[in-house]
Amino acid sequence: LDAQDAGPLEAPVTASDLAYIIYTSGSTGRPKGVGVDHGALGAFAEAIIADTGMGPGETVLSAAAPIFDAIFMDLAVSLGSGARLARLSARELAEPGYVAQAATAHGASYMDLTPSVWRAALASGWVPGAAMRVVTGGEALDAGLAGALTANGARLYNSYGPTEATVVAVAGDAQDTDQGAIPIGCPLAGTRAYVLDARLAPVPLGVAGELVLGGAQVARGYLGRPGLTAGAFVADPYSDAPGARMYRTGDLVRWRRDGRLEFLGRIDAQVKIRGMRVELGEIEAALGAQPGITGAAVVAQGQPARLLAYLVAEDTDTPETGTPDAGAAPQVLDPETLDLAGLRAALAARLPEHMIPQGFARLTHLPLTPSGKLDRKALPEVDASAARAEYAEPQGPTEALIAQEITAMLQAEGGSTDLDTERDHTGRNDSIIALGGHSLLAVRLAARIEEATGQHLPLRAIFETPDIASLAAAIDHGTATGTALPPLTKADRSKTLPLSFAQERLWFVDRFDPAASRAYRIDGALELNGALDV
C-alpha cells in the first residue's frame, strides 16, 4: 500500500453515471429497480459523514446485508470518514446475545439496526453504553424503545430515507425520548423536504401531509418503468435549478415546532373505520408508548373493518416459550395476561374511540423480513372469537336485555362482531367494545335501555364499564344513570315558534352583516325539457 500513489484515483465515471440499481418491493408484487447515480451517492456520503460526526479512531459495527442499500451508510460513516468497519453476519445477527458480545469485542462506537432488531438485542439483557452511537431506521421508533436504548447514556440517532432518495435523506439526534413521538430529524445537507397536500401545495406547521423529497440525492427513477417513474418523480416547482425533480414518498409526516419532522405512517396504510380515515401507525405509536409493551402492530380485518392489535410484552419469556427466536414464526399467547382494560383506558386518553383496537393478540415476537423490518404478511391469523371471555349466562332481566340487544345490533351490522355459529349469543363477561361495539351502536343501546327501563343512560357509562355484568349492575343500582332529557311534546302551532339554535345563529349573522348571508345561498341551474305548467 505504501508504494501506491496517495493522490485521488482516476475513475472514468462522472456524477451523472449510474452507480447501482437496487430492487425494492412493489405494492403490486412486482419489484421496482431504482437507479442511483454517482452524484446522488456522493452527496449522501458527504452529508451523512458530516451529520454523524464519525471519524478516525472509531468503529462501526455493521449488520446491513450487502443486498440492501443500508450497507452504503455503514461504508460511508466508516471507510469514508477514516473509521474502522467490523461486520456481523446474518447468522450472528439472528443471535441477540452475540450482538452484545460483538459490540463489546470490537469496541463499537456506532451501530445501525432497525427498531425490531434493536428490541431483540435488548432482550438479551444488553444495553448500549455511553460511548455508543445508537442508530435506528427503517421503521417508526417509539418512545419506549428510545428510552431503553439511551438508558446508559448512549447517543440516539434516528434516520429515515427511501431507496429513491439514496439511503437516508432525513436524520438527527433523538435524545428527547420523554416527549412523546420521536422525530425522524431534519433533511440532510443538500436535501430539501416538503410536506405537501394532494395538490402538492405546502401544508401549515403541525398539519399532516405527504413527505416529498428534492435535492441532490433524488434517484434517477425506476428501471424500465417510465409510467411509474413519472408518477413518483415529479417536477420540483420550489427549486430554481433547471430540471429539478422531487420524489413523492407516500409517507405521512408533519413539521414540529422545533423544525424536525415527525413520521405518522404510510398514506396507503390508511384504513377506514366507520367512515373515518385511520392511520395504523398512529395507533402503533400509542401502543408502543405504554409501559411493558415492547412491540406493536395493528391491522384492519373483516368487513366492516375492525382493528386488531398484535402486542409483544416485556415478560414474553415464559417456561413454555423460552427466549423468542427472531427467525421462527411467532407464537400466540394468552392476551388475558395483559391488563387489557388498563390498556384500553390508556389508549382512550390519547386516541379517539374509533381508533381503539377492538381485539388484542399477544405474540412471543413480531415477525421480521430479511432486512429487519416488520413482516406484516407473516403475522399469524388470530381467531377473534377465541379472545372472548369465557361464556357465562346473563343473570337477571337487565343483563339479559343488554346481551340480547348487543347481539341483535352487531349481527344486524353484517359481521362486525366476533359472534359465530358456535356461539351466537353474548355472555355477561363479554366486553361491549371488544365485541365490535362503537359510539353509534352505543347510542342505540342507550335508547333501548331507556325505553325498556325508563332510566337515562349516558354514553360514557357504556364505554367505562368493562363488561355487560358491570353495566347491568350500575343500571340496577342507579349509579350509571344521568340527567334525563325532557320528553318530546307537540308544539303549540297557534303561537310563534321559538327559533332553533341554528336559526338563531343565522339570524344573528344576518343582523351583524347582511352581506354574510350570501355564504349560505346555494346557486344552481336546472334545465327542463318539454312543456312547463306553472
C-alpha positions as CSV (number, residue, x, y, z in Angstrom):
1,L,0.0,0.0,0.0
2,D,2.9,2.4,0.8
3,A,4.0,2.1,-2.8
4,Q,0.7,3.2,-4.2
5,D,0.0,6.8,-5.3
6,A,-1.6,8.7,-2.4
7,G,-3.5,11.0,-4.8
8,P,-7.1,10.7,-5.9
9,L,-7.9,7.6,-8.0
10,E,-8.7,8.3,-11.6
11,A,-12.0,6.7,-12.5
12,P,-13.7,7.1,-15.9
13,V,-17.1,8.0,-14.4
14,T,-19.0,11.2,-13.9
15,A,-21.6,12.3,-11.3
16,S,-24.4,11.5,-13.8
17,D,-23.2,7.9,-14.4
18,L,-25.2,5.0,-12.8
19,A,-23.7,3.8,-9.5
20,Y,-26.1,0.9,-8.8
21,I,-29.6,-0.5,-9.3
22,I,-31.3,-1.9,-6.2
23,Y,-34.7,-3.5,-6.2
24,T,-37.5,-2.6,-3.7
25,S,-40.8,-4.4,-3.1
26,G,-43.7,-3.1,-5.1
27,S,-47.3,-2.8,-3.9
28,T,-48.4,-4.8,-6.9
29,G,-46.0,-7.6,-6.1
30,R,-43.6,-6.7,-8.9
31,P,-40.2,-5.4,-7.6
32,K,-39.0,-2.0,-8.8
33,G,-35.4,-1.4,-9.8
34,V,-34.2,2.0,-8.5
35,G,-31.3,3.5,-10.4
36,V,-29.0,5.7,-8.3
37,D,-26.1,7.7,-9.9
38,H,-22.7,8.6,-8.5
39,G,-23.7,12.2,-7.9
40,A,-26.5,11.2,-5.5
41,L,-24.4,8.6,-3.7
42,G,-21.6,11.0,-3.3
43,A,-23.9,13.7,-2.0
44,F,-25.3,11.3,0.6
45,A,-21.9,10.1,1.7
46,E,-20.7,13.6,2.3
47,A,-23.8,14.7,4.1
48,I,-24.1,11.6,6.4
49,I,-20.4,11.8,7.4
50,A,-20.9,15.4,8.5
51,D,-24.2,14.7,10.2
52,T,-23.0,11.7,12.3
53,G,-19.6,13.2,13.2
54,M,-17.8,10.0,12.7
55,G,-14.0,10.0,12.2
56,P,-10.7,8.1,12.7
57,G,-10.3,6.0,15.8
58,E,-14.0,4.9,15.9
59,T,-15.5,1.6,15.0
60,V,-18.7,0.9,13.0
61,L,-20.3,-2.5,13.7
62,S,-22.3,-3.2,10.5
63,A,-25.2,-5.6,10.3
64,A,-26.5,-4.5,6.9
65,A,-26.8,-7.1,4.3
66,P,-24.8,-6.3,1.1
67,I,-28.0,-6.7,-1.0
68,F,-29.7,-3.7,0.8
69,D,-28.7,-0.1,0.3
70,A,-28.3,0.4,4.1
71,I,-24.8,-1.0,3.6
72,F,-23.8,2.3,1.9
73,M,-24.5,4.1,5.1
74,D,-22.2,1.9,7.1
75,L,-19.5,2.2,4.4
76,A,-19.8,5.9,4.3
77,V,-19.6,6.6,8.0
78,S,-16.7,4.2,8.5
79,L,-14.4,4.0,5.5
80,G,-15.5,7.3,4.2
81,S,-14.6,9.1,7.5
82,G,-11.4,7.1,8.3
83,A,-13.2,5.0,11.0
84,R,-12.9,1.2,11.2
85,L,-15.6,-1.2,9.9
86,A,-16.5,-4.5,11.5
87,R,-19.1,-6.9,10.1
88,L,-21.8,-9.1,11.6
89,S,-23.1,-12.0,9.5
90,A,-26.8,-12.8,9.2
91,R,-26.3,-15.8,11.3
92,E,-24.6,-13.8,14.1
93,L,-27.3,-11.1,13.9
94,A,-30.0,-13.8,14.5
95,E,-28.4,-14.5,17.9
96,P,-29.3,-11.4,20.1
97,G,-26.7,-12.4,22.7
98,Y,-23.9,-12.4,20.0
99,V,-24.7,-8.8,19.0
100,A,-23.8,-7.6,22.5
101,Q,-20.7,-9.7,22.6
102,A,-19.5,-8.4,19.2
103,A,-20.2,-4.8,20.2
104,T,-18.0,-5.2,23.2
105,A,-15.3,-7.2,21.5
106,H,-14.9,-4.7,18.6
107,G,-15.3,-1.6,20.8
108,A,-18.1,-0.5,18.6
109,S,-19.0,3.2,18.8
110,Y,-21.6,3.2,16.0
111,M,-24.3,0.6,15.2
112,D,-27.3,0.9,12.9
113,L,-30.2,-1.6,13.3
114,T,-34.0,-1.4,12.7
115,P,-36.1,-0.9,15.8
116,S,-37.3,-4.6,15.7
117,V,-33.7,-5.9,15.7
118,W,-32.7,-3.4,18.5
119,R,-35.6,-4.9,20.6
120,A,-34.2,-8.4,20.1
121,A,-30.7,-7.2,21.1
122,L,-32.1,-5.6,24.3
123,A,-34.0,-8.7,25.1
124,S,-30.7,-10.4,25.8
125,G,-30.1,-8.0,28.7
126,W,-27.5,-5.8,26.9
127,V,-27.9,-2.0,26.9
128,P,-25.6,0.2,24.8
129,G,-23.0,2.2,26.7
130,A,-22.5,6.0,26.8
131,A,-19.8,5.8,24.1
132,M,-22.1,4.2,21.5
133,R,-24.0,6.0,18.7
134,V,-27.2,4.1,18.5
135,V,-28.6,4.5,15.0
136,T,-32.1,3.3,14.0
137,G,-34.2,3.5,10.9
138,G,-36.4,1.5,8.5
139,E,-39.3,1.6,11.0
140,A,-41.0,4.0,13.3
141,L,-39.2,4.4,16.6
142,D,-41.4,4.6,19.7
143,A,-40.6,6.3,23.0
144,G,-40.4,3.1,25.0
145,L,-37.6,1.7,22.8
146,A,-35.9,5.0,22.6
147,G,-35.8,5.3,26.4
148,A,-34.4,1.7,26.7
149,L,-31.7,2.4,24.2
150,T,-30.5,5.6,25.9
151,A,-30.8,4.2,29.5
152,N,-26.9,4.1,29.9
153,G,-26.3,7.5,28.1
154,A,-25.9,6.3,24.5
155,R,-26.4,8.9,21.8
156,L,-29.6,8.1,19.8
157,Y,-29.6,8.9,16.1
158,N,-32.8,8.4,14.2
159,S,-32.8,8.2,10.4
160,Y,-35.3,8.0,7.6
161,G,-34.9,7.5,3.9
162,P,-36.5,5.7,0.9
163,T,-34.3,4.0,-1.6
164,E,-35.5,6.6,-4.2
165,A,-33.7,9.3,-2.2
166,T,-30.4,7.4,-1.7
167,V,-30.4,5.5,1.6
168,V,-31.1,8.3,4.1
169,A,-32.5,11.7,3.5
170,V,-33.7,12.8,6.9
171,A,-31.9,12.2,10.2
172,G,-30.9,13.7,13.5
173,D,-30.3,13.2,17.2
174,A,-33.4,12.0,19.2
175,Q,-32.4,12.3,22.8
176,D,-35.8,13.8,24.0
177,T,-37.3,10.3,24.4
178,D,-39.8,11.6,27.0
179,Q,-41.6,14.0,24.7
180,G,-44.0,11.5,23.1
181,A,-43.4,10.7,19.4
182,I,-39.8,10.5,18.3
183,P,-39.0,12.8,15.4
184,I,-37.1,11.4,12.3
185,G,-35.0,14.5,12.2
186,C,-34.1,17.2,9.7
187,P,-33.2,16.9,6.0
188,L,-29.5,16.2,5.3
189,A,-27.4,18.8,3.7
190,G,-28.3,19.1,0.1
191,T,-31.7,17.6,0.6
192,R,-35.0,19.5,0.6
193,A,-38.0,18.2,2.4
194,Y,-41.5,19.4,1.6
195,V,-44.8,18.5,3.5
196,L,-47.4,18.8,0.8
197,D,-51.1,18.1,0.3
198,A,-52.7,16.2,-2.6
199,R,-52.2,19.1,-4.9
200,L,-48.5,19.3,-4.0
201,A,-49.1,22.6,-2.1
202,P,-47.3,23.1,1.3
203,V,-49.4,22.5,4.4
204,P,-49.2,24.6,7.6
205,L,-47.0,23.8,10.6
206,G,-48.2,20.8,12.5
207,V,-50.6,19.6,9.8
208,A,-50.1,16.1,8.3
209,G,-49.1,15.9,4.7
210,E,-47.1,13.8,2.3
211,L,-43.3,13.9,2.6
212,V,-41.8,14.9,-0.8
213,L,-38.0,15.0,-1.1
214,G,-35.9,17.0,-3.5
215,G,-32.2,17.9,-3.9
216,A,-29.0,16.1,-4.9
217,Q,-30.0,12.7,-3.5
218,V,-33.1,12.1,-5.7
219,A,-32.6,8.9,-7.7
220,R,-32.9,8.5,-11.5
221,G,-36.2,6.6,-11.4
222,Y,-37.4,3.0,-11.9
223,L,-35.6,0.8,-14.4
224,G,-37.8,0.2,-17.5
225,R,-40.8,1.7,-15.8
226,P,-41.4,5.1,-17.3
227,G,-45.0,5.4,-16.2
228,L,-44.2,4.5,-12.6
229,T,-41.2,6.9,-12.7
230,A,-43.4,9.8,-14.0
231,G,-45.9,9.3,-11.2
232,A,-43.4,9.2,-8.3
233,F,-40.6,11.5,-9.6
234,V,-42.2,14.8,-10.4
235,A,-41.0,18.3,-11.3
236,D,-39.9,20.4,-8.3
237,P,-41.7,23.7,-8.6
238,Y,-40.0,25.0,-5.4
239,S,-36.4,24.7,-6.8
240,D,-34.6,27.2,-9.0
241,A,-32.4,24.5,-10.5
242,P,-33.2,23.7,-14.1
243,G,-34.9,20.3,-14.5
244,A,-35.1,19.8,-10.7
245,R,-37.2,16.8,-9.6
246,M,-38.7,15.6,-6.3
247,Y,-39.8,12.2,-5.1
248,R,-43.2,11.6,-3.6
249,T,-42.5,9.1,-0.7
250,G,-46.2,8.3,0.1
251,D,-45.4,8.8,3.8
252,L,-47.4,11.0,6.1
253,V,-45.3,13.4,8.2
254,R,-45.7,16.8,9.9
255,W,-43.4,19.6,10.8
256,R,-42.8,20.1,14.5
257,R,-42.3,23.5,16.1
258,D,-38.6,22.6,16.7
259,G,-38.0,22.3,12.9
260,R,-37.9,18.5,12.9
261,L,-40.1,16.1,11.0
262,E,-42.4,13.6,12.8
263,F,-43.3,10.4,10.9
264,L,-47.0,9.4,11.1
265,G,-47.2,6.4,8.8
266,R,-48.0,5.4,5.2
267,I,-50.7,7.1,3.2
268,D,-51.5,3.7,1.6
269,A,-51.7,2.2,5.1
270,Q,-54.7,4.3,6.0
271,V,-57.9,2.4,6.5
272,K,-61.5,3.5,7.0
273,I,-63.2,2.6,10.2
274,R,-66.9,3.6,10.3
275,G,-66.3,6.1,7.5
276,M,-63.3,7.8,9.2
277,R,-59.7,7.5,7.9
278,V,-57.4,5.9,10.4
279,E,-53.6,5.8,10.3
280,L,-52.5,2.5,11.7
281,G,-49.0,3.9,12.5
282,E,-50.5,6.4,14.9
283,I,-52.2,3.5,16.9
284,E,-49.0,1.5,16.9
285,A,-47.1,4.5,18.3
286,A,-49.7,4.9,21.1
287,L,-49.4,1.2,21.9
288,G,-45.6,1.3,21.9
289,A,-45.6,4.2,24.4
290,Q,-47.4,2.1,27.0
291,P,-45.4,0.6,29.9
292,G,-44.5,-3.0,29.3
293,I,-45.3,-3.0,25.6
294,T,-42.1,-3.7,23.6
295,G,-43.7,-4.2,20.1
296,A,-47.0,-3.5,18.4
297,A,-48.6,-4.0,15.0
298,V,-52.1,-3.1,14.1
299,V,-54.1,-4.4,11.2
300,A,-57.7,-3.9,9.9
301,Q,-59.7,-7.1,9.2
302,G,-63.1,-8.0,8.2
303,Q,-65.9,-6.1,6.6
304,P,-66.9,-3.7,8.0
305,A,-63.3,-3.3,9.1
306,R,-62.3,-3.7,12.8
307,L,-58.9,-3.1,14.3
308,L,-56.7,-5.9,15.7
309,A,-53.6,-5.2,17.7
310,Y,-50.6,-7.6,17.9
311,L,-48.6,-6.9,21.1
312,V,-45.3,-8.1,22.5
313,A,-44.8,-7.5,26.2
314,E,-41.6,-7.4,28.4
315,D,-42.3,-10.6,30.1
316,T,-42.7,-12.7,26.9
317,D,-40.0,-15.1,28.3
318,T,-42.1,-17.9,29.9
319,P,-41.3,-21.5,30.8
320,E,-43.5,-22.6,27.9
321,T,-41.9,-20.5,25.1
322,G,-38.3,-19.6,26.3
323,T,-36.4,-16.8,24.6
324,P,-38.1,-15.8,21.4
325,D,-36.3,-16.8,18.2
326,A,-36.4,-13.9,15.7
327,G,-36.3,-16.3,12.8
328,A,-39.1,-18.6,14.0
329,A,-42.8,-18.0,13.5
330,P,-44.3,-16.0,16.4
331,Q,-46.5,-17.9,18.8
332,V,-49.8,-16.6,20.0
333,L,-50.0,-16.2,23.8
334,D,-53.0,-15.7,26.1
335,P,-53.9,-12.0,25.8
336,E,-55.6,-12.1,29.2
337,T,-52.1,-12.0,30.8
338,L,-52.1,-8.3,29.8
339,D,-54.1,-5.6,31.5
340,L,-56.4,-5.1,28.5
341,A,-58.8,-2.9,30.4
342,G,-56.0,-0.6,31.5
343,L,-54.5,-0.6,28.0
344,R,-57.8,0.4,26.5
345,A,-58.2,3.2,29.1
346,A,-54.7,4.5,28.3
347,L,-55.4,4.5,24.6
348,A,-58.7,6.3,25.2
349,A,-56.7,9.1,26.8
350,R,-54.7,9.6,23.6
351,L,-56.9,8.4,20.7
352,P,-60.5,8.9,19.6
353,E,-62.8,6.0,20.3
354,H,-62.9,4.7,16.7
355,M,-59.1,4.2,16.7
356,I,-59.0,1.9,19.8
357,P,-58.5,-1.7,18.7
358,Q,-61.4,-4.0,19.3
359,G,-59.2,-7.1,19.5
360,F,-55.8,-7.8,21.0
361,A,-53.4,-10.7,20.3
362,R,-50.2,-11.3,22.3
363,L,-47.2,-12.7,20.5
364,T,-43.8,-14.0,21.5
365,H,-42.3,-11.6,19.0
366,L,-43.1,-9.7,15.8
367,P,-42.1,-11.4,12.5
368,L,-39.3,-9.7,10.6
369,T,-38.3,-9.5,6.9
370,P,-34.6,-10.3,5.9
371,S,-33.9,-6.6,6.2
372,G,-35.1,-6.5,9.8
373,K,-38.4,-4.7,9.2
374,L,-41.8,-5.8,10.4
375,D,-43.2,-8.5,8.1
376,R,-47.0,-7.8,8.2
377,K,-47.7,-10.7,5.9
378,A,-46.2,-13.1,8.4
379,L,-48.4,-12.0,11.3
380,P,-50.4,-15.1,12.4
381,E,-54.1,-15.3,11.8
382,V,-55.9,-14.9,15.0
383,D,-59.4,-16.3,15.7
384,A,-61.0,-13.2,17.2
385,S,-63.7,-15.3,18.9
386,A,-61.0,-17.2,20.8
387,A,-60.0,-14.0,22.6
388,R,-63.5,-13.6,24.0
389,A,-64.1,-14.0,27.7
390,E,-65.4,-17.4,28.8
391,Y,-69.1,-17.5,28.3
392,A,-71.4,-17.0,31.3
393,E,-75.2,-16.9,31.1
394,P,-76.6,-13.4,31.7
395,Q,-78.2,-13.1,35.1
396,G,-81.3,-11.0,35.7
397,P,-83.5,-9.1,33.4
398,T,-81.1,-6.2,32.9
399,E,-78.2,-8.4,31.8
400,A,-80.5,-10.4,29.6
401,L,-81.8,-7.2,27.9
402,I,-78.3,-5.8,27.3
403,A,-77.0,-9.1,25.9
404,Q,-80.0,-9.5,23.7
405,E,-79.8,-6.0,22.3
406,I,-76.0,-6.2,21.7
407,T,-76.3,-9.5,19.9
408,A,-79.1,-8.2,17.6
409,M,-77.3,-4.9,16.8
410,L,-74.0,-6.4,16.0
411,Q,-75.4,-9.2,13.8
412,A,-77.5,-6.5,12.0
413,E,-74.3,-4.7,11.2
414,G,-73.3,-7.6,9.0
415,G,-70.4,-9.3,10.7
416,S,-68.5,-6.6,12.6
417,T,-68.9,-8.8,15.7
418,D,-67.0,-11.8,17.0
419,L,-70.2,-13.8,17.3
420,D,-70.0,-17.0,15.3
421,T,-72.2,-20.0,14.6
422,E,-70.9,-22.0,17.6
423,R,-71.5,-19.1,20.0
424,D,-74.1,-16.7,18.6
425,H,-75.0,-15.1,21.9
426,T,-73.5,-12.6,24.3
427,G,-72.4,-13.5,27.8
428,R,-72.3,-11.5,31.0
429,N,-68.4,-11.4,30.9
430,D,-68.2,-10.1,27.3
431,S,-66.8,-6.7,26.7
432,I,-69.0,-4.5,24.6
433,I,-66.1,-2.8,22.9
434,A,-64.2,-6.0,22.2
435,L,-67.2,-7.5,20.5
436,G,-67.3,-4.6,18.0
437,G,-69.4,-2.0,19.7
438,H,-68.8,1.6,18.9
439,S,-70.4,5.0,19.5
440,L,-73.2,4.7,17.0
441,L,-74.3,1.3,18.5
442,A,-73.9,2.8,22.0
443,V,-76.5,5.5,21.2
444,R,-78.9,2.8,20.0
445,L,-78.2,0.6,23.0
446,A,-78.7,3.5,25.4
447,A,-82.0,4.4,23.7
448,R,-83.3,0.8,24.0
449,I,-82.3,0.6,27.7
450,E,-84.1,3.9,28.4
451,E,-87.1,2.6,26.5
452,A,-87.2,-0.6,28.5
453,T,-86.2,0.6,32.0
454,G,-87.1,4.3,31.9
455,Q,-83.6,5.2,33.0
456,H,-81.5,7.6,31.0
457,L,-78.1,6.1,30.4
458,P,-75.1,8.4,29.4
459,L,-72.9,7.0,26.7
460,R,-69.7,7.2,28.8
461,A,-71.3,4.6,31.2
462,I,-71.3,2.1,28.3
463,F,-67.6,2.6,27.5
464,E,-66.4,2.9,31.1
465,T,-67.8,-0.5,32.2
466,P,-65.6,-3.5,31.4
467,D,-68.4,-6.0,30.7
468,I,-72.1,-6.5,30.5
469,A,-72.5,-7.6,34.1
470,S,-70.8,-4.4,35.4
471,L,-73.0,-2.2,33.2
472,A,-76.2,-4.0,34.3
473,A,-75.2,-3.7,38.0
474,A,-74.6,0.1,37.5
475,I,-78.0,0.4,35.9
476,D,-79.8,-1.6,38.6
477,H,-78.1,0.3,41.4
478,G,-78.7,3.7,39.8
479,T,-75.0,4.6,39.6
480,A,-74.9,4.7,35.8
481,T,-77.9,6.9,35.2
482,G,-77.6,10.5,34.1
483,T,-79.8,13.5,33.8
484,A,-82.8,12.5,31.6
485,L,-83.7,14.8,28.7
486,P,-87.2,16.3,28.8
487,P,-89.7,14.3,26.8
488,L,-90.6,15.4,23.3
489,T,-94.0,17.1,23.2
490,K,-96.1,18.5,20.3
491,A,-95.5,22.3,20.0
492,D,-98.4,24.8,20.0
493,R,-98.7,25.9,16.4
494,S,-101.1,28.7,17.2
495,K,-98.2,30.7,18.6
496,T,-94.9,32.0,17.3
497,L,-92.5,29.1,17.4
498,P,-89.1,29.7,19.0
499,L,-86.0,29.6,16.8
500,S,-83.7,26.7,16.9
501,F,-80.0,27.3,17.8
502,A,-79.1,27.1,14.1
503,Q,-81.8,29.5,13.2
504,E,-80.7,31.9,15.9
505,R,-77.2,31.8,14.5
506,L,-78.3,32.6,11.0
507,W,-80.5,35.5,12.3
508,F,-77.6,37.0,14.3
509,V,-75.1,36.7,11.3
510,D,-77.6,38.5,9.0
511,R,-78.2,41.3,11.6
512,F,-74.5,41.6,12.2
513,D,-73.6,41.8,8.5
514,P,-76.3,41.4,5.8
515,A,-73.7,40.5,3.2
516,A,-72.6,37.5,5.2
517,S,-75.9,35.7,4.3
518,R,-74.5,35.2,0.8
519,A,-72.3,32.5,2.2
520,Y,-75.5,30.4,2.9
521,R,-77.0,30.9,-0.5
522,I,-76.8,27.9,-2.8
523,D,-76.9,28.7,-6.5
524,G,-77.8,26.2,-9.2
525,A,-79.2,25.9,-12.7
526,L,-81.9,23.5,-13.7
527,E,-82.6,22.6,-17.4
528,L,-86.2,21.4,-18.1
529,N,-87.4,19.8,-21.3
530,G,-91.0,19.9,-22.5
531,A,-94.0,22.0,-21.5
532,L,-93.9,23.5,-18.1
533,D,-97.1,24.0,-16.2
534,V,-96.5,26.7,-13.6
